[in-house]
Amino acid sequence: MNSDKTLKFKTNIKCGGCIATVTPFLNEVDGIAEWKVDTANKNKILTVEAATASAQDVMAKVKEAGFKIEPA
């Protein structure tokens, strides 16, 4: 059974370098199955497939990496 929930956020993660910066932070969050950033979207949507991670967990880590993030 797939119990993952999809979380979406608006960010200012705008390029491959930004993604490289945020990757180790998001990889530290327990309970994230997968994540990606749509840098082509004007809102730079971060989509997280979360098994057990909460939106607060994800937002805290992205902020810790130095980026802006808010629920989409």
DSSP file (Angstrom, degrees, kcal/mol; ACC not computed):
  #  RESIDUE AA STRUCTURE BP1 BP2  ACC     N-H-->O    O-->H-N    N-H-->O    O-->H-N    TCO  KAPPA ALPHA  PHI   PSI    X-CA   Y-CA   Z-CA
    1    1 A M              0   0    0      0, 0.0     2,-0.8     0, 0.0     0, 0.0   0.000 360.0 360.0 360.0 133.9    0.0    0.0    0.0
    2    2 A N        +     0   0    0      1,-0.1    49,-0.0     2,-0.0     0, 0.0  -0.807 360.0 167.1 -95.1 108.6    1.3    3.4   -1.0
    3    3 A S        +     0   0    0     -2,-0.8    -1,-0.1     2,-0.1    47,-0.1   0.287  30.9 130.0-104.1   9.8    0.8    5.8    1.9
    4    4 A D        -     0   0    0     45,-0.1     2,-0.4     1,-0.0    47,-0.2  -0.323  45.7-149.4 -63.2 145.2    3.0    8.5    0.6
    5    5 A K  E     -A   50   0A   0     45,-3.0    45,-3.1     2,-0.0     2,-0.6  -0.922  11.4-127.5-114.8 146.1    1.5   12.0    0.6
    6    6 A T  E     -A   49   0A   0     -2,-0.4     2,-0.4    43,-0.2    43,-0.2  -0.819  24.1-169.9 -96.3 122.7    2.5   14.6   -2.0
    7    7 A L  E     -A   48   0A   0     41,-2.9    41,-2.9    -2,-0.6     2,-0.4  -0.911   2.3-163.6-110.4 137.8    3.5   18.0   -0.6
    8    8 A K  E     +A   47   0A   0     -2,-0.4    64,-2.2    39,-0.2     2,-0.3  -0.972   9.4 177.7-126.0 139.7    4.0   21.0   -2.8
    9    9 A F  E     -AB  46  71A   0     37,-2.0    37,-2.5    -2,-0.4     2,-0.4  -0.976  29.1-127.0-137.6 147.7    5.8   24.2   -2.0
   10   10 A K  E     +AB  45  70A   0     60,-3.0    60,-2.1    -2,-0.3     2,-0.2  -0.829  43.7 166.4 -88.8 134.2    6.7   27.5   -3.7
   11   11 A T  E     - B   0  69A   0     32,-1.7    58,-0.2    33,-0.6    34,-0.0  -0.772  49.2-124.1-135.8 179.1   10.4   28.1   -3.4
   12   12 A N        +     0   0    0     56,-1.1     2,-1.0    -2,-0.2    32,-0.1  -0.079  65.4 128.9-115.7  31.2   13.2   30.3   -4.8
   13   13 A I        +     0   0    0     31,-0.4    -2,-0.1    55,-0.2    54,-0.0  -0.769  28.6 161.7 -83.7 103.0   15.2   27.2   -5.8
   14   14 A K        +     0   0    0     -2,-1.0     2,-0.3    26,-0.0    -1,-0.2   0.485  43.7  24.1-113.9  -3.3   15.9   28.3   -9.4
   15   15 A C  S  > S-     0   0    0      1,-0.1     4,-2.2     0, 0.0     5,-0.2  -0.927  82.7 -90.8-153.6 174.2   18.8   26.4  -10.9
   16   16 A G  H  > S+     0   0    0     -2,-0.3     4,-2.5     1,-0.2     5,-0.2   0.859 122.8  55.4 -60.0 -36.8   20.9   23.3  -10.8
   17   17 A G  H  > S+     0   0    0      2,-0.2     4,-1.9     1,-0.2    -1,-0.2   0.899 107.6  48.9 -63.4 -40.8   23.3   24.9   -8.3
   18   18 A C  H  > S+     0   0    0      2,-0.2     4,-2.4     1,-0.2    -2,-0.2   0.911 110.9  50.2 -63.6 -42.5   20.4   25.7   -6.0
   19   19 A I  H  X S+     0   0    0     -4,-2.2     4,-1.9     1,-0.2    -2,-0.2   0.910 109.2  51.5 -62.8 -41.6   19.2   22.1   -6.2
   20   20 A A  H  < S+     0   0    0     -4,-2.5    -1,-0.2     1,-0.2    -2,-0.2   0.876 110.5  50.0 -62.2 -36.7   22.7   20.9   -5.5
   21   21 A T  H  < S+     0   0    0     -4,-1.9     4,-0.4     1,-0.2    -2,-0.2   0.911 115.6  40.5 -66.9 -43.4   22.8   23.1   -2.4
   22   22 A V  H  X S+     0   0    0     -4,-2.4     4,-2.5     1,-0.2     3,-0.4   0.708  95.4  83.7 -82.0 -20.2   19.5   22.0   -1.0
   23   23 A T  H  X S+     0   0    0     -4,-1.9     4,-2.6     1,-0.2     5,-0.2   0.909  89.8  46.9 -53.4 -52.3   20.0   18.3   -1.8
   24   24 A P  H  > S+     0   0    0      0, 0.0     4,-0.7     0, 0.0    -1,-0.2   0.851 112.9  51.7 -63.3 -29.4   22.0   17.3    1.3
   25   25 A F  H >4 S+     0   0    0     -4,-0.4     3,-0.9    -3,-0.4     4,-0.5   0.949 113.0  42.7 -68.9 -48.4   19.5   19.1    3.5
   26   26 A L  H >< S+     0   0    0     -4,-2.5     3,-1.1     1,-0.2    -1,-0.2   0.848 108.7  59.6 -67.0 -32.2   16.5   17.4    2.0
   27   27 A N  H 3< S+     0   0    0     -4,-2.6    -1,-0.2    -5,-0.3    -2,-0.2   0.714  98.3  60.8 -68.9 -18.1   18.3   14.0    2.1
   28   28 A E  T << S+     0   0    0     -3,-0.9     2,-0.6    -4,-0.7    -1,-0.2   0.677  81.8  98.7 -77.6 -18.2   18.6   14.4    5.9
   29   29 A V  S X  S-     0   0    0     -3,-1.1     3,-1.0    -4,-0.5     2,-0.2  -0.591  73.4-136.3 -78.1 118.2   14.9   14.5    6.3
   30   30 A D  T 3  S+     0   0    0     -2,-0.6     3,-0.1     1,-0.2    -2,-0.1  -0.483  84.6  33.3 -68.3 140.2   13.6   11.1    7.4
   31   31 A G  T 3  S+     0   0    0      1,-0.3    20,-3.0    -2,-0.2    22,-1.3   0.583  77.8 127.0  93.6   9.8   10.5   10.0    5.6
   32   32 A I  E <   -C   50   0A   0     -3,-1.0    -1,-0.3    18,-0.3    18,-0.2  -0.903  31.8-177.7 -99.0 121.8   11.0   11.6    2.2
   33   33 A A  E     -     0   0A   0     16,-3.0     2,-0.3    -2,-0.6    17,-0.2   0.879  67.9 -19.9 -81.0 -40.5   10.6    9.0   -0.6
   34   34 A E  E     -C   49   0A   0     15,-1.4    15,-3.4     2,-0.0    -1,-0.3  -0.980  59.6-172.3-164.5 152.7   11.4   11.4   -3.4
   35   35 A W  E     +C   48   0A   0     -2,-0.3     2,-0.3    13,-0.2    13,-0.2  -0.991   4.0 176.1-152.3 155.9   11.5   15.1   -4.2
   36   36 A K  E     -C   47   0A   0     11,-2.1    11,-3.1    -2,-0.3     2,-0.5  -0.985  21.4-135.8-155.4 156.8   12.0   17.3   -7.2
   37   37 A V  E     -C   46   0A   0     -2,-0.3     2,-1.3     9,-0.2     9,-0.2  -0.972  11.8-144.3-117.7 128.7   11.9   21.0   -8.1
   38   38 A D  E >   +C   45   0A   0      7,-2.9     3,-1.0    -2,-0.5     7,-0.7  -0.728  22.9 176.1 -89.5  89.5   10.2   22.3  -11.2
   39   39 A T  T 3  S+     0   0    0     -2,-1.3    -1,-0.2     1,-0.3     5,-0.1   0.650  74.8  64.2 -72.6 -13.6   12.6   25.1  -12.1
   40   40 A A  T 3  S+     0   0    0     -3,-0.1    -1,-0.3     5,-0.1     2,-0.2   0.741  85.3  87.4 -78.3 -23.1   10.7   25.9  -15.3
   41   41 A N  S X  S-     0   0    0     -3,-1.0     3,-2.1     1,-0.1    -3,-0.0  -0.571  84.5-130.3 -76.5 137.7    7.6   26.8  -13.2
   42   42 A K  T 3  S+     0   0    0      1,-0.3    -1,-0.1    -2,-0.2    -3,-0.0   0.775 110.2  50.6 -62.1 -24.2    7.6   30.5  -12.2
   43   43 A N  T 3  S-     0   0    0     -5,-0.1   -32,-1.7   -33,-0.0    -1,-0.3   0.393 105.7-130.4 -92.0   3.0    6.9   29.5   -8.6
   44   44 A K    <   -     0   0    0     -3,-2.1   -33,-0.6    -6,-0.2   -31,-0.4   0.946  30.0-147.3  48.2  61.9    9.8   27.0   -8.6
   45   45 A I  E     -AC  10  38A   0     -7,-0.7    -7,-2.9   -35,-0.2     2,-0.6  -0.438  11.2-155.3 -71.7 121.4    7.5   24.2   -7.2
   46   46 A L  E     -AC   9  37A   0    -37,-2.5   -37,-2.0    -2,-0.3     2,-0.5  -0.867  10.6-164.2 -92.2 121.3    9.1   21.7   -4.9
   47   47 A T  E     -AC   8  36A   0    -11,-3.1   -11,-2.1    -2,-0.6     2,-0.5  -0.943   5.4-170.9-110.3 124.9    7.2   18.5   -4.9
   48   48 A V  E     -AC   7  35A   0    -41,-2.9   -41,-2.9    -2,-0.5     2,-0.9  -0.964  18.9-152.1-119.9 126.7    7.9   16.0   -2.1
   49   49 A E  E     -AC   6  34A   0    -15,-3.4   -16,-3.0    -2,-0.5   -15,-1.4  -0.862  29.7-167.6 -91.9 104.5    6.7   12.5   -1.9
   50   50 A A  E     -AC   5  32A   0    -45,-3.1   -45,-3.0    -2,-0.9   -18,-0.3  -0.837  26.6-179.7-106.0 125.0    6.6   12.1    1.8
   51   51 A A  S    S-     0   0    0    -20,-3.0    -1,-0.2    -2,-0.5   -19,-0.2   0.940  91.4 -17.7 -79.3 -56.4    6.2    8.8    3.6
   52   52 A T  S    S+     0   0    0    -21,-1.0   -21,-0.1     2,-0.1   -20,-0.1   0.490 106.1 112.4-127.5 -10.9    6.4   10.2    7.1
   53   53 A A        -     0   0    0    -22,-1.3     2,-0.2   -24,-0.1   -22,-0.1  -0.361  57.4-137.7 -68.5 145.5    8.0   13.6    6.8
   54   54 A S     >  -     0   0    0      1,-0.1     4,-2.0    -2,-0.0     5,-0.2  -0.598  22.8-111.0 -98.3 164.0    5.7   16.6    7.5
   55   55 A A  H  > S+     0   0    0      1,-0.2     4,-2.8    -2,-0.2     5,-0.2   0.878 120.9  55.8 -58.0 -37.6    5.5   19.9    5.6
   56   56 A Q  H  > S+     0   0    0      2,-0.2     4,-2.4     1,-0.2    -1,-0.2   0.889 104.7  52.1 -63.7 -39.4    7.1   21.5    8.7
   57   57 A D  H  > S+     0   0    0      2,-0.2     4,-1.9     1,-0.2    -1,-0.2   0.945 113.1  44.2 -59.9 -48.3   10.1   19.2    8.4
   58   58 A V  H  X S+     0   0    0     -4,-2.0     4,-2.4     1,-0.2     5,-0.2   0.930 113.8  49.2 -64.1 -47.3   10.6   20.0    4.8
   59   59 A M  H  X S+     0   0    0     -4,-2.8     4,-2.3     1,-0.2     5,-0.2   0.895 109.4  52.6 -61.7 -40.8   10.1   23.7    5.2
   60   60 A A  H  X S+     0   0    0     -4,-2.4     4,-2.2    -5,-0.2    -1,-0.2   0.912 111.4  46.2 -61.9 -42.7   12.6   23.8    8.1
   61   61 A K  H  X S+     0   0    0     -4,-1.9     4,-1.7     2,-0.2    -2,-0.2   0.896 111.5  50.2 -69.8 -39.9   15.3   22.1    6.1
   62   62 A V  H  <>S+     0   0    0     -4,-2.4     5,-2.1     1,-0.2     4,-0.4   0.910 112.8  47.5 -65.2 -40.3   14.9   24.2    3.0
   63   63 A K  H ><5S+     0   0    0     -4,-2.3     3,-1.4     1,-0.2    -2,-0.2   0.897 108.4  55.1 -64.6 -40.1   15.1   27.4    5.1
   64   64 A E  H 3<5S+     0   0    0     -4,-2.2    -1,-0.2     1,-0.3    -2,-0.2   0.846 103.6  55.7 -60.9 -33.6   18.2   25.9    6.8
   65   65 A A  T 3<5S-     0   0    0     -4,-1.7    -1,-0.3    -5,-0.1    -2,-0.2   0.581 126.8-103.2 -75.6  -9.8   19.7   25.5    3.4
   66   66 A G  T < 5S+     0   0    0     -3,-1.4     2,-0.3    -4,-0.4    -3,-0.2   0.637  79.7 121.0 100.9  16.0   19.1   29.3    2.8
   67   67 A F      < -     0   0    0     -5,-2.1    -1,-0.3   -54,-0.0     2,-0.3  -0.763  61.4-115.0-112.8 158.6   16.1   29.2    0.6
   68   68 A K        +     0   0    0     -2,-0.3   -56,-1.1     2,-0.0     2,-0.3  -0.661  38.2 173.2 -85.5 145.5   12.6   30.7    0.8
   69   69 A I  E     +B   11   0A   0     -2,-0.3   -58,-0.2   -58,-0.2    -6,-0.0  -0.982  10.0 164.7-154.1 141.1    9.7   28.2    1.0
   70   70 A E  E     -B   10   0A   0    -60,-2.1   -60,-3.0    -2,-0.3    -2,-0.0  -0.979  48.8 -82.1-149.6 156.3    6.0   28.4    1.5
   71   71 A P  E      B    9   0A   0      0, 0.0   -62,-0.3     0, 0.0   -64,-0.0  -0.337 360.0 360.0 -59.2 140.2    3.1   26.0    0.9
   72   72 A A              0   0    0    -64,-2.2   -63,-0.2   -26,-0.1   -61,-0.0   0.459 360.0 360.0 -83.5 360.0    1.9   26.1   -2.7
